[in-house]
Amino acid sequence: MVSFLANVQKQASDFSNVNNLSSEFSRIYYIKSRGKIEHVLLIGDSSVEAIDMFLKECFHSDHGGVDKEVVIMRCFPPTEEMNVILNQP
């Protein structure tokens, strides 16, 4: 009985540790905001300045405007500076 309780306590602790690793930005599935729309995957470890420049170029009117979505996949949550860029219209 004691070993059972110790095992349950360890599993609860492990679950708590895994749960703390999740982020509000984590997604299992990507759901498009509109019907048939193109999307671009931006994967890797780029500087905030490089991502800002890419987004400005990607959504420039010379390249078809804003009829596309960009999905940014990184191993860590966005910084405050990145959040400012992501929240720009």
PDB file of N, CA, C and O in Angstrom:
ATOM      1  N   MET A   1       0.816  -1.188   0.000  1.00  0.00           N
ATOM      2  CA  MET A   1       0.000   0.000   0.000  1.00  0.00           C
ATOM      3  C   MET A   1       0.866   1.261   0.000  1.00  0.00           C
ATOM      4  O   MET A   1       0.554   2.230  -0.693  1.00  0.00           O
ATOM      5  N   VAL A   2       1.948   1.251   0.773  1.00  0.00           N
ATOM      6  CA  VAL A   2       2.837   2.408   0.845  1.00  0.00           C
ATOM      7  C   VAL A   2       3.502   2.647  -0.505  1.00  0.00           C
ATOM      8  O   VAL A   2       3.634   3.790  -0.943  1.00  0.00           O
ATOM      9  N   SER A   3       3.925   1.557  -1.172  1.00  0.00           N
ATOM     10  CA  SER A   3       4.567   1.728  -2.480  1.00  0.00           C
ATOM     11  C   SER A   3       3.570   2.260  -3.513  1.00  0.00           C
ATOM     12  O   SER A   3       3.953   3.018  -4.404  1.00  0.00           O
ATOM     13  N   PHE A   4       2.293   1.870  -3.403  1.00  0.00           N
ATOM     14  CA  PHE A   4       1.257   2.370  -4.304  1.00  0.00           C
ATOM     15  C   PHE A   4       1.093   3.883  -4.138  1.00  0.00           C
ATOM     16  O   PHE A   4       1.039   4.616  -5.126  1.00  0.00           O
ATOM     17  N   LEU A   5       1.014   4.343  -2.895  1.00  0.00           N
ATOM     18  CA  LEU A   5       0.871   5.783  -2.636  1.00  0.00           C
ATOM     19  C   LEU A   5       2.099   6.567  -3.098  1.00  0.00           C
ATOM     20  O   LEU A   5       1.974   7.677  -3.615  1.00  0.00           O
ATOM     21  N   ALA A   6       3.280   5.988  -2.913  1.00  0.00           N
ATOM     22  CA  ALA A   6       4.505   6.651  -3.367  1.00  0.00           C
ATOM     23  C   ALA A   6       4.510   6.751  -4.891  1.00  0.00           C
ATOM     24  O   ALA A   6       4.935   7.765  -5.445  1.00  0.00           O
ATOM     25  N   ASN A   7       4.041   5.709  -5.568  1.00  0.00           N
ATOM     26  CA  ASN A   7       3.985   5.703  -7.028  1.00  0.00           C
ATOM     27  C   ASN A   7       2.979   6.741  -7.537  1.00  0.00           C
ATOM     28  O   ASN A   7       3.250   7.444  -8.510  1.00  0.00           O
ATOM     29  N   VAL A   8       1.829   6.834  -6.885  1.00  0.00           N
ATOM     30  CA  VAL A   8       0.821   7.817  -7.285  1.00  0.00           C
ATOM     31  C   VAL A   8       1.356   9.231  -7.091  1.00  0.00           C
ATOM     32  O   VAL A   8       1.144  10.107  -7.930  1.00  0.00           O
ATOM     33  N   GLN A   9       2.052   9.443  -5.975  1.00  0.00           N
ATOM     34  CA  GLN A   9       2.622  10.763  -5.716  1.00  0.00           C
ATOM     35  C   GLN A   9       3.664  11.124  -6.777  1.00  0.00           C
ATOM     36  O   GLN A   9       3.701  12.268  -7.231  1.00  0.00           O
ATOM     37  N   LYS A  10       4.510  10.170  -7.181  1.00  0.00           N
ATOM     38  CA  LYS A  10       5.527  10.419  -8.216  1.00  0.00           C
ATOM     39  C   LYS A  10       4.860  10.733  -9.550  1.00  0.00           C
ATOM     40  O   LYS A  10       5.275  11.656 -10.250  1.00  0.00           O
ATOM     41  N   GLN A  11       3.825   9.967  -9.906  1.00  0.00           N
ATOM     42  CA  GLN A  11       3.136  10.210 -11.177  1.00  0.00           C
ATOM     43  C   GLN A  11       2.444  11.573 -11.178  1.00  0.00           C
ATOM     44  O   GLN A  11       2.440  12.263 -12.198  1.00  0.00           O
ATOM     45  N   ALA A  12       1.866  11.959 -10.060  1.00  0.00           N
ATOM     46  CA  ALA A  12       1.231  13.275  -9.967  1.00  0.00           C
ATOM     47  C   ALA A  12       2.279  14.381 -10.114  1.00  0.00           C
ATOM     48  O   ALA A  12       2.025  15.401 -10.755  1.00  0.00           O
ATOM     49  N   SER A  13       3.441  14.178  -9.527  1.00  0.00           N
ATOM     50  CA  SER A  13       4.529  15.151  -9.651  1.00  0.00           C
ATOM     51  C   SER A  13       5.015  15.234 -11.098  1.00  0.00           C
ATOM     52  O   SER A  13       5.250  16.327 -11.612  1.00  0.00           O
ATOM     53  N   ASP A  14       5.165  14.079 -11.758  1.00  0.00           N
ATOM     54  CA  ASP A  14       5.580  14.060 -13.170  1.00  0.00           C
ATOM     55  C   ASP A  14       4.559  14.773 -14.043  1.00  0.00           C
ATOM     56  O   ASP A  14       4.928  15.539 -14.934  1.00  0.00           O
ATOM     57  N   PHE A  15       3.279  14.526 -13.794  1.00  0.00           N
ATOM     58  CA  PHE A  15       2.224  15.181 -14.567  1.00  0.00           C
ATOM     59  C   PHE A  15       2.284  16.695 -14.376  1.00  0.00           C
ATOM     60  O   PHE A  15       2.136  17.454 -15.334  1.00  0.00           O
ATOM     61  N   SER A  16       2.497  17.121 -13.155  1.00  0.00           N
ATOM     62  CA  SER A  16       2.591  18.555 -12.871  1.00  0.00           C
ATOM     63  C   SER A  16       3.768  19.180 -13.613  1.00  0.00           C
ATOM     64  O   SER A  16       3.649  20.284 -14.145  1.00  0.00           O
ATOM     65  N   ASN A  17       4.893  18.491 -13.653  1.00  0.00           N
ATOM     66  CA  ASN A  17       6.069  19.007 -14.368  1.00  0.00           C
ATOM     67  C   ASN A  17       5.806  19.125 -15.857  1.00  0.00           C
ATOM     68  O   ASN A  17       6.186  20.121 -16.472  1.00  0.00           O
ATOM     69  N   VAL A  18       5.162  18.129 -16.449  1.00  0.00           N
ATOM     70  CA  VAL A  18       4.846  18.165 -17.884  1.00  0.00           C
ATOM     71  C   VAL A  18       3.827  19.260 -18.162  1.00  0.00           C
ATOM     72  O   VAL A  18       3.942  19.975 -19.158  1.00  0.00           O
ATOM     73  N   ASN A  19       2.850  19.395 -17.308  1.00  0.00           N
ATOM     74  CA  ASN A  19       1.822  20.415 -17.484  1.00  0.00           C
ATOM     75  C   ASN A  19       2.418  21.820 -17.453  1.00  0.00           C
ATOM     76  O   ASN A  19       1.938  22.707 -18.158  1.00  0.00           O
ATOM     77  N   ASN A  20       3.444  22.032 -16.656  1.00  0.00           N
ATOM     78  CA  ASN A  20       4.095  23.337 -16.574  1.00  0.00           C
ATOM     79  C   ASN A  20       4.899  23.666 -17.825  1.00  0.00           C
ATOM     80  O   ASN A  20       5.247  24.827 -18.039  1.00  0.00           O
ATOM     81  N   LEU A  21       5.204  22.667 -18.661  1.00  0.00           N
ATOM     82  CA  LEU A  21       5.956  22.898 -19.884  1.00  0.00           C
ATOM     83  C   LEU A  21       5.086  23.438 -21.006  1.00  0.00           C
ATOM     84  O   LEU A  21       5.609  23.941 -22.000  1.00  0.00           O
ATOM     85  N   SER A  22       3.784  23.345 -20.870  1.00  0.00           N
ATOM     86  CA  SER A  22       2.913  23.796 -21.947  1.00  0.00           C
ATOM     87  C   SER A  22       2.886  25.322 -21.986  1.00  0.00           C
ATOM     88  O   SER A  22       3.215  25.989 -21.006  1.00  0.00           O
ATOM     89  N   SER A  23       2.490  25.855 -23.129  1.00  0.00           N
ATOM     90  CA  SER A  23       2.481  27.291 -23.352  1.00  0.00           C
ATOM     91  C   SER A  23       1.170  27.685 -24.002  1.00  0.00           C
ATOM     92  O   SER A  23       0.539  26.870 -24.675  1.00  0.00           O
ATOM     93  N   GLU A  24       0.757  28.919 -23.808  1.00  0.00           N
ATOM     94  CA  GLU A  24      -0.457  29.395 -24.468  1.00  0.00           C
ATOM     95  C   GLU A  24      -0.297  29.401 -25.987  1.00  0.00           C
ATOM     96  O   GLU A  24      -1.285  29.473 -26.718  1.00  0.00           O
ATOM     97  N   PHE A  25       0.942  29.327 -26.458  1.00  0.00           N
ATOM     98  CA  PHE A  25       1.200  29.336 -27.892  1.00  0.00           C
ATOM     99  C   PHE A  25       1.287  27.930 -28.477  1.00  0.00           C
ATOM    100  O   PHE A  25       1.387  27.779 -29.695  1.00  0.00           O
ATOM    101  N   SER A  26       1.251  26.919 -27.650  1.00  0.00           N
ATOM    102  CA  SER A  26       1.344  25.539 -28.128  1.00  0.00           C
ATOM    103  C   SER A  26       0.056  25.141 -28.830  1.00  0.00           C
ATOM    104  O   SER A  26      -1.044  25.464 -28.380  1.00  0.00           O
ATOM    105  N   ARG A  27       0.210  24.449 -29.918  1.00  0.00           N
ATOM    106  CA  ARG A  27      -0.937  23.949 -30.670  1.00  0.00           C
ATOM    107  C   ARG A  27      -0.623  22.538 -31.160  1.00  0.00           C
ATOM    108  O   ARG A  27       0.498  22.253 -31.581  1.00  0.00           O
ATOM    109  N   ILE A  28      -1.615  21.668 -31.101  1.00  0.00           N
ATOM    110  CA  ILE A  28      -1.474  20.350 -31.701  1.00  0.00           C
ATOM    111  C   ILE A  28      -1.906  20.438 -33.158  1.00  0.00           C
ATOM    112  O   ILE A  28      -1.324  19.793 -34.030  1.00  0.00           O
ATOM    113  N   TYR A  29      -2.938  21.248 -33.413  1.00  0.00           N
ATOM    114  CA  TYR A  29      -3.469  21.403 -34.765  1.00  0.00           C
ATOM    115  C   TYR A  29      -3.439  22.870 -35.163  1.00  0.00           C
ATOM    116  O   TYR A  29      -3.593  23.763 -34.329  1.00  0.00           O
ATOM    117  N   TYR A  30      -3.237  23.101 -36.464  1.00  0.00           N
ATOM    118  CA  TYR A  30      -3.329  24.446 -37.025  1.00  0.00           C
ATOM    119  C   TYR A  30      -4.698  24.582 -37.660  1.00  0.00           C
ATOM    120  O   TYR A  30      -5.062  23.777 -38.518  1.00  0.00           O
ATOM    121  N   ILE A  31      -5.459  25.576 -37.259  1.00  0.00           N
ATOM    122  CA  ILE A  31      -6.781  25.818 -37.822  1.00  0.00           C
ATOM    123  C   ILE A  31      -6.746  27.161 -38.534  1.00  0.00           C
ATOM    124  O   ILE A  31      -6.473  28.196 -37.925  1.00  0.00           O
ATOM    125  N   LYS A  32      -7.026  27.131 -39.828  1.00  0.00           N
ATOM    126  CA  LYS A  32      -7.032  28.367 -40.606  1.00  0.00           C
ATOM    127  C   LYS A  32      -8.140  29.286 -40.117  1.00  0.00           C
ATOM    128  O   LYS A  32      -9.214  28.830 -39.727  1.00  0.00           O
ATOM    129  N   SER A  33      -7.869  30.573 -40.144  1.00  0.00           N
ATOM    130  CA  SER A  33      -8.869  31.539 -39.686  1.00  0.00           C
ATOM    131  C   SER A  33      -9.953  31.761 -40.741  1.00  0.00           C
ATOM    132  O   SER A  33     -11.066  32.168 -40.407  1.00  0.00           O
ATOM    133  N   ARG A  34      -9.641  31.501 -41.992  1.00  0.00           N
ATOM    134  CA  ARG A  34     -10.609  31.641 -43.085  1.00  0.00           C
ATOM    135  C   ARG A  34     -10.521  30.409 -43.974  1.00  0.00           C
ATOM    136  O   ARG A  34      -9.570  29.635 -43.863  1.00  0.00           O
ATOM    137  N   GLY A  35     -11.483  30.219 -44.840  1.00  0.00           N
ATOM    138  CA  GLY A  35     -11.582  29.069 -45.736  1.00  0.00           C
ATOM    139  C   GLY A  35     -10.292  28.676 -46.433  1.00  0.00           C
ATOM    140  O   GLY A  35      -9.314  28.314 -45.779  1.00  0.00           O
ATOM    141  N   LYS A  36     -10.286  28.745 -47.756  1.00  0.00           N
ATOM    142  CA  LYS A  36      -9.097  28.366 -48.521  1.00  0.00           C
ATOM    143  C   LYS A  36      -8.141  29.548 -48.586  1.00  0.00           C
ATOM    144  O   LYS A  36      -8.342  30.490 -49.352  1.00  0.00           O
ATOM    145  N   ILE A  37      -7.119  29.479 -47.784  1.00  0.00           N
ATOM    146  CA  ILE A  37      -6.138  30.559 -47.731  1.00  0.00           C
ATOM    147  C   ILE A  37      -4.750  29.937 -47.674  1.00  0.00           C
ATOM    148  O   ILE A  37      -4.536  28.912 -47.027  1.00  0.00           O
ATOM    149  N   GLU A  38      -3.820  30.573 -48.359  1.00  0.00           N
ATOM    150  CA  GLU A  38      -2.443  30.086 -48.337  1.00  0.00           C
ATOM    151  C   GLU A  38      -1.820  30.366 -46.989  1.00  0.00           C
ATOM    152  O   GLU A  38      -2.174  31.326 -46.304  1.00  0.00           O
ATOM    153  N   HIS A  39      -0.880  29.504 -46.622  1.00  0.00           N
ATOM    154  CA  HIS A  39      -0.130  29.777 -45.401  1.00  0.00           C
ATOM    155  C   HIS A  39       1.342  29.464 -45.624  1.00  0.00           C
ATOM    156  O   HIS A  39       1.701  28.638 -46.463  1.00  0.00           O
ATOM    157  N   VAL A  40       2.171  30.134 -44.864  1.00  0.00           N
ATOM    158  CA  VAL A  40       3.619  29.992 -44.934  1.00  0.00           C
ATOM    159  C   VAL A  40       4.099  29.511 -43.569  1.00  0.00           C
ATOM    160  O   VAL A  40       3.700  30.058 -42.541  1.00  0.00           O
ATOM    161  N   LEU A  41       4.951  28.495 -43.556  1.00  0.00           N
ATOM    162  CA  LEU A  41       5.559  28.040 -42.310  1.00  0.00           C
ATOM    163  C   LEU A  41       6.911  28.703 -42.156  1.00  0.00           C
ATOM    164  O   LEU A  41       7.748  28.642 -43.057  1.00  0.00           O
ATOM    165  N   LEU A  42       7.120  29.332 -41.025  1.00  0.00           N
ATOM    166  CA  LEU A  42       8.401  29.962 -40.703  1.00  0.00           C
ATOM    167  C   LEU A  42       8.986  29.164 -39.545  1.00  0.00           C
ATOM    168  O   LEU A  42       8.529  29.271 -38.407  1.00  0.00           O
ATOM    169  N   ILE A  43      10.002  28.363 -39.851  1.00  0.00           N
ATOM    170  CA  ILE A  43      10.558  27.428 -38.878  1.00  0.00           C
ATOM    171  C   ILE A  43      12.023  27.755 -38.639  1.00  0.00           C
ATOM    172  O   ILE A  43      12.761  28.053 -39.578  1.00  0.00           O
ATOM    173  N   GLY A  44      12.437  27.699 -37.391  1.00  0.00           N
ATOM    174  CA  GLY A  44      13.843  27.895 -37.081  1.00  0.00           C
ATOM    175  C   GLY A  44      14.070  28.965 -36.049  1.00  0.00           C
ATOM    176  O   GLY A  44      13.133  29.537 -35.492  1.00  0.00           O
ATOM    177  N   ASP A  45      15.325  29.220 -35.810  1.00  0.00           N
ATOM    178  CA  ASP A  45      15.725  30.182 -34.789  1.00  0.00           C
ATOM    179  C   ASP A  45      16.248  31.434 -35.472  1.00  0.00           C
ATOM    180  O   ASP A  45      17.447  31.553 -35.724  1.00  0.00           O
ATOM    181  N   SER A  46      15.359  32.361 -35.770  1.00  0.00           N
ATOM    182  CA  SER A  46      15.729  33.619 -36.425  1.00  0.00           C
ATOM    183  C   SER A  46      15.624  34.752 -35.421  1.00  0.00           C
ATOM    184  O   SER A  46      14.901  34.659 -34.430  1.00  0.00           O
ATOM    185  N   SER A  47      16.348  35.813 -35.690  1.00  0.00           N
ATOM    186  CA  SER A  47      16.268  36.983 -34.813  1.00  0.00           C
ATOM    187  C   SER A  47      14.916  37.662 -34.990  1.00  0.00           C
ATOM    188  O   SER A  47      14.238  37.475 -36.000  1.00  0.00           O
ATOM    189  N   VAL A  48      14.546  38.436 -34.010  1.00  0.00           N
ATOM    190  CA  VAL A  48      13.287  39.178 -34.064  1.00  0.00           C
ATOM    191  C   VAL A  48      13.304  40.141 -35.245  1.00  0.00           C
ATOM    192  O   VAL A  48      12.290  40.322 -35.919  1.00  0.00           O
ATOM    193  N   GLU A  49      14.451  40.754 -35.493  1.00  0.00           N
ATOM    194  CA  GLU A  49      14.563  41.693 -36.611  1.00  0.00           C
ATOM    195  C   GLU A  49      14.356  40.984 -37.948  1.00  0.00           C
ATOM    196  O   GLU A  49      13.705  41.525 -38.842  1.00  0.00           O
ATOM    197  N   ALA A  50      14.903  39.782 -38.087  1.00  0.00           N
ATOM    198  CA  ALA A  50      14.747  39.029 -39.335  1.00  0.00           C
ATOM    199  C   ALA A  50      13.288  38.622 -39.545  1.00  0.00           C
ATOM    200  O   ALA A  50      12.779  38.683 -40.664  1.00  0.00           O
ATOM    201  N   ILE A  51      12.630  38.213 -38.483  1.00  0.00           N
ATOM    202  CA  ILE A  51      11.218  37.833 -38.600  1.00  0.00           C
ATOM    203  C   ILE A  51      10.376  39.057 -38.933  1.00  0.00           C
ATOM    204  O   ILE A  51       9.462  38.969 -39.753  1.00  0.00           O
ATOM    205  N   ASP A  52      10.665  40.189 -38.314  1.00  0.00           N
ATOM    206  CA  ASP A  52       9.954  41.430 -38.610  1.00  0.00           C
ATOM    207  C   ASP A  52      10.105  41.801 -40.083  1.00  0.00           C
ATOM    208  O   ASP A  52       9.126  42.147 -40.744  1.00  0.00           O
ATOM    209  N   MET A  53      11.333  41.729 -40.594  1.00  0.00           N
ATOM    210  CA  MET A  53      11.583  42.056 -41.997  1.00  0.00           C
ATOM    211  C   MET A  53      10.845  41.082 -42.918  1.00  0.00           C
ATOM    212  O   MET A  53      10.260  41.492 -43.921  1.00  0.00           O
ATOM    213  N   PHE A  54      10.876  39.784 -42.573  1.00  0.00           N
ATOM    214  CA  PHE A  54      10.177  38.780 -43.381  1.00  0.00           C
ATOM    215  C   PHE A  54       8.678  39.067 -43.431  1.00  0.00           C
ATOM    216  O   PHE A  54       8.075  39.025 -44.503  1.00  0.00           O
ATOM    217  N   LEU A  55       8.072  39.360 -42.276  1.00  0.00           N
ATOM    218  CA  LEU A  55       6.635  39.613 -42.234  1.00  0.00           C
ATOM    219  C   LEU A  55       6.262  40.862 -43.025  1.00  0.00           C
ATOM    220  O   LEU A  55       5.248  40.871 -43.724  1.00  0.00           O
ATOM    221  N   LYS A  56       7.066  41.910 -42.923  1.00  0.00           N
ATOM    222  CA  LYS A  56       6.791  43.131 -43.692  1.00  0.00           C
ATOM    223  C   LYS A  56       6.869  42.847 -45.185  1.00  0.00           C
ATOM    224  O   LYS A  56       6.033  43.319 -45.955  1.00  0.00           O
ATOM    225  N   GLU A  57       7.860  42.086 -45.590  1.00  0.00           N
ATOM    226  CA  GLU A  57       8.007  41.741 -47.013  1.00  0.00           C
ATOM    227  C   GLU A  57       6.890  40.806 -47.475  1.00  0.00           C
ATOM    228  O   GLU A  57       6.338  40.983 -48.561  1.00  0.00           O
ATOM    229  N   CYS A  58       6.564  39.826 -46.661  1.00  0.00           N
ATOM    230  CA  CYS A  58       5.542  38.843 -47.010  1.00  0.00           C
ATOM    231  C   CYS A  58       4.177  39.491 -47.213  1.00  0.00           C
ATOM    232  O   CYS A  58       3.444  39.128 -48.133  1.00  0.00           O
ATOM    233  N   PHE A  59       3.838  40.445 -46.359  1.00  0.00           N
ATOM    234  CA  PHE A  59       2.521  41.072 -46.421  1.00  0.00           C
ATOM    235  C   PHE A  59       2.509  42.386 -47.185  1.00  0.00           C
ATOM    236  O   PHE A  59       1.508  43.102 -47.161  1.00  0.00           O
ATOM    237  N   HIS A  60       3.603  42.715 -47.863  1.00  0.00           N
ATOM    238  CA  HIS A  60       3.655  43.946 -48.661  1.00  0.00           C
ATOM    239  C   HIS A  60       2.694  43.820 -49.835  1.00  0.00           C
ATOM    240  O   HIS A  60       2.513  42.733 -50.385  1.00  0.00           O
ATOM    241  N   SER A  61       2.086  44.924 -50.211  1.00  0.00           N
ATOM    242  CA  SER A  61       1.087  44.911 -51.293  1.00  0.00           C
ATOM    243  C   SER A  61       1.663  44.435 -52.624  1.00  0.00           C
ATOM    244  O   SER A  61       0.919  43.938 -53.469  1.00  0.00           O
ATOM    245  N   ASP A  62       2.969  44.575 -52.828  1.00  0.00           N
ATOM    246  CA  ASP A  62       3.601  44.083 -54.062  1.00  0.00           C
ATOM    247  C   ASP A  62       3.549  42.562 -54.182  1.00  0.00           C
ATOM    248  O   ASP A  62       3.714  42.018 -55.273  1.00  0.00           O
ATOM    249  N   HIS A  63       3.319  41.875 -53.060  1.00  0.00           N
ATOM    250  CA  HIS A  63       3.321  40.413 -53.061  1.00  0.00           C
ATOM    251  C   HIS A  63       1.928  39.838 -52.806  1.00  0.00           C
ATOM    252  O   HIS A  63       1.796  38.727 -52.292  1.00  0.00           O
ATOM    253  N   GLY A  64       0.924  40.569 -53.154  1.00  0.00           N
ATOM    254  CA  GLY A  64      -0.434  40.057 -53.019  1.00  0.00           C
ATOM    255  C   GLY A  64      -1.132  40.456 -51.734  1.00  0.00           C
ATOM    256  O   GLY A  64      -2.219  39.955 -51.445  1.00  0.00           O
ATOM    257  N   GLY A  65      -0.548  41.327 -50.975  1.00  0.00           N
ATOM    258  CA  GLY A  65      -1.228  41.832 -49.785  1.00  0.00           C
ATOM    259  C   GLY A  65      -1.291  40.853 -48.643  1.00  0.00           C
ATOM    260  O   GLY A  65      -0.325  40.145 -48.360  1.00  0.00           O
ATOM    261  N   VAL A  66      -2.440  40.817 -47.982  1.00  0.00           N
ATOM    262  CA  VAL A  66      -2.553  40.074 -46.728  1.00  0.00           C
ATOM    263  C   VAL A  66      -3.394  38.805 -46.845  1.00  0.00           C
ATOM    264  O   VAL A  66      -3.868  38.292 -45.832  1.00  0.00           O
ATOM    265  N   ASP A  67      -3.587  38.297 -48.040  1.00  0.00           N
ATOM    266  CA  ASP A  67      -4.430  37.116 -48.218  1.00  0.00           C
ATOM    267  C   ASP A  67      -3.640  35.827 -47.986  1.00  0.00           C
ATOM    268  O   ASP A  67      -3.674  34.910 -48.807  1.00  0.00           O
ATOM    269  N   LYS A  68      -2.941  35.770 -46.879  1.00  0.00           N
ATOM    270  CA  LYS A  68      -2.173  34.587 -46.485  1.00  0.00           C
ATOM    271  C   LYS A  68      -1.936  34.642 -44.988  1.00  0.00           C
ATOM    272  O   LYS A  68      -2.094  35.687 -44.358  1.00  0.00           O
ATOM    273  N   GLU A  69      -1.558  33.518 -44.434  1.00  0.00           N
ATOM    274  CA  GLU A  69      -1.239  33.448 -43.020  1.00  0.00           C
ATOM    275  C   GLU A  69       0.173  32.927 -42.858  1.00  0.00           C
ATOM    276  O   GLU A  69       0.647  32.145 -43.681  1.00  0.00           O
ATOM    277  N   VAL A  70       0.847  33.352 -41.804  1.00  0.00           N
ATOM    278  CA  VAL A  70       2.190  32.875 -41.486  1.00  0.00           C
ATOM    279  C   VAL A  70       2.114  32.142 -40.155  1.00  0.00           C
ATOM    280  O   VAL A  70       1.631  32.682 -39.160  1.00  0.00           O
ATOM    281  N   VAL A  71       2.599  30.907 -40.153  1.00  0.00           N
ATOM    282  CA  VAL A  71       2.663  30.107 -38.932  1.00  0.00           C
ATOM    283  C   VAL A  71       4.128  30.078 -38.515  1.00  0.00           C
ATOM    284  O   VAL A  71       4.979  29.587 -39.256  1.00  0.00           O
ATOM    285  N   ILE A  72       4.420  30.601 -37.333  1.00  0.00           N
ATOM    286  CA  ILE A  72       5.794  30.656 -36.829  1.00  0.00           C
ATOM    287  C   ILE A  72       5.970  29.541 -35.812  1.00  0.00           C
ATOM    288  O   ILE A  72       5.262  29.483 -34.806  1.00  0.00           O
ATOM    289  N   MET A  73       6.926  28.651 -36.086  1.00  0.00           N
ATOM    290  CA  MET A  73       7.185  27.519 -35.197  1.00  0.00           C
ATOM    291  C   MET A  73       8.578  27.682 -34.599  1.00  0.00           C
ATOM    292  O   MET A  73       9.582  27.658 -35.311  1.00  0.00           O
ATOM    293  N   ARG A  74       8.620  27.848 -33.288  1.00  0.00           N
ATOM    294  CA  ARG A  74       9.888  28.007 -32.576  1.00  0.00           C
ATOM    295  C   ARG A  74       9.860  27.125 -31.339  1.00  0.00           C
ATOM    296  O   ARG A  74       8.796  26.666 -30.922  1.00  0.00           O
ATOM    297  N   CYS A  75      11.014  26.890 -30.758  1.00  0.00           N
ATOM    298  CA  CYS A  75      11.125  26.016 -29.587  1.00  0.00           C
ATOM    299  C   CYS A  75      10.848  26.729 -28.281  1.00  0.00           C
ATOM    300  O   CYS A  75      10.838  26.098 -27.225  1.00  0.00           O
ATOM    301  N   PHE A  76      10.624  28.026 -28.330  1.00  0.00           N
ATOM    302  CA  PHE A  76      10.434  28.780 -27.098  1.00  0.00           C
ATOM    303  C   PHE A  76       9.382  29.856 -27.325  1.00  0.00           C
ATOM    304  O   PHE A  76       9.158  30.267 -28.463  1.00  0.00           O
ATOM    305  N   PRO A  77       8.740  30.315 -26.271  1.00  0.00           N
ATOM    306  CA  PRO A  77       7.700  31.341 -26.408  1.00  0.00           C
ATOM    307  C   PRO A  77       8.272  32.655 -26.931  1.00  0.00           C
ATOM    308  O   PRO A  77       9.465  32.918 -26.778  1.00  0.00           O
ATOM    309  N   PRO A  78       7.432  33.474 -27.544  1.00  0.00           N
ATOM    310  CA  PRO A  78       7.911  34.767 -28.056  1.00  0.00           C
ATOM    311  C   PRO A  78       8.305  35.719 -26.932  1.00  0.00           C
ATOM    312  O   PRO A  78       7.720  35.710 -25.849  1.00  0.00           O
ATOM    313  N   THR A  79       9.303  36.530 -27.217  1.00  0.00           N
ATOM    314  CA  THR A  79       9.729  37.563 -26.280  1.00  0.00           C
ATOM    315  C   THR A  79       8.735  38.723 -26.332  1.00  0.00           C
ATOM    316  O   THR A  79       7.838  38.747 -27.174  1.00  0.00           O
ATOM    317  N   GLU A  80       8.904  39.669 -25.433  1.00  0.00           N
ATOM    318  CA  GLU A  80       8.037  40.855 -25.448  1.00  0.00           C
ATOM    319  C   GLU A  80       8.180  41.605 -26.773  1.00  0.00           C
ATOM    320  O   GLU A  80       7.195  42.079 -27.338  1.00  0.00           O
ATOM    321  N   GLU A  81       9.420  41.706 -27.259  1.00  0.00           N
ATOM    322  CA  GLU A  81       9.671  42.386 -28.536  1.00  0.00           C
ATOM    323  C   GLU A  81       8.942  41.683 -29.679  1.00  0.00           C
ATOM    324  O   GLU A  81       8.373  42.330 -30.559  1.00  0.00           O
ATOM    325  N   MET A  82       8.968  40.351 -29.653  1.00  0.00           N
ATOM    326  CA  MET A  82       8.271  39.571 -30.684  1.00  0.00           C
ATOM    327  C   MET A  82       6.765  39.741 -30.567  1.00  0.00           C
ATOM    328  O   MET A  82       6.080  39.812 -31.587  1.00  0.00           O
ATOM    329  N   ASN A  83       6.234  39.809 -29.355  1.00  0.00           N
ATOM    330  CA  ASN A  83       4.799  40.030 -29.167  1.00  0.00           C
ATOM    331  C   ASN A  83       4.355  41.358 -29.742  1.00  0.00           C
ATOM    332  O   ASN A  83       3.261  41.454 -30.299  1.00  0.00           O
ATOM    333  N   VAL A  84       5.182  42.384 -29.619  1.00  0.00           N
ATOM    334  CA  VAL A  84       4.862  43.688 -30.207  1.00  0.00           C
ATOM    335  C   VAL A  84       4.725  43.561 -31.714  1.00  0.00           C
ATOM    336  O   VAL A  84       3.790  44.104 -32.302  1.00  0.00           O
ATOM    337  N   ILE A  85       5.649  42.850 -32.342  1.00  0.00           N
ATOM    338  CA  ILE A  85       5.601  42.653 -33.801  1.00  0.00           C
ATOM    339  C   ILE A  85       4.379  41.851 -34.198  1.00  0.00           C
ATOM    340  O   ILE A  85       3.711  42.186 -35.176  1.00  0.00           O
ATOM    341  N   LEU A  86       4.075  40.794 -33.455  1.00  0.00           N
ATOM    342  CA  LEU A  86       2.952  39.926 -33.798  1.00  0.00           C
ATOM    343  C   LEU A  86       1.614  40.620 -33.626  1.00  0.00           C
ATOM    344  O   LEU A  86       0.642  40.253 -34.286  1.00  0.00           O
ATOM    345  N   ASN A  87       1.546  41.604 -32.765  1.00  0.00           N
ATOM    346  CA  ASN A  87       0.281  42.299 -32.526  1.00  0.00           C
ATOM    347  C   ASN A  87       0.092  43.532 -33.388  1.00  0.00           C
ATOM    348  O   ASN A  87      -0.901  44.244 -33.234  1.00  0.00           O
ATOM    349  N   GLN A  88       1.033  43.802 -34.303  1.00  0.00           N
ATOM    350  CA  GLN A  88       0.875  44.921 -35.235  1.00  0.00           C
ATOM    351  C   GLN A  88      -0.190  44.546 -36.270  1.00  0.00           C
ATOM    352  O   GLN A  88      -0.310  43.382 -36.652  1.00  0.00           O
ATOM    353  N   PRO A  89      -0.955  45.535 -36.714  1.00  0.00           N
ATOM    354  CA  PRO A  89      -1.969  45.246 -37.755  1.00  0.00           C
ATOM    355  C   PRO A  89      -1.347  44.904 -39.094  1.00  0.00           C
ATOM    356  O   PRO A  89      -2.064  44.640 -40.058  1.00  0.00           O
TER     357      PRO A  89
END
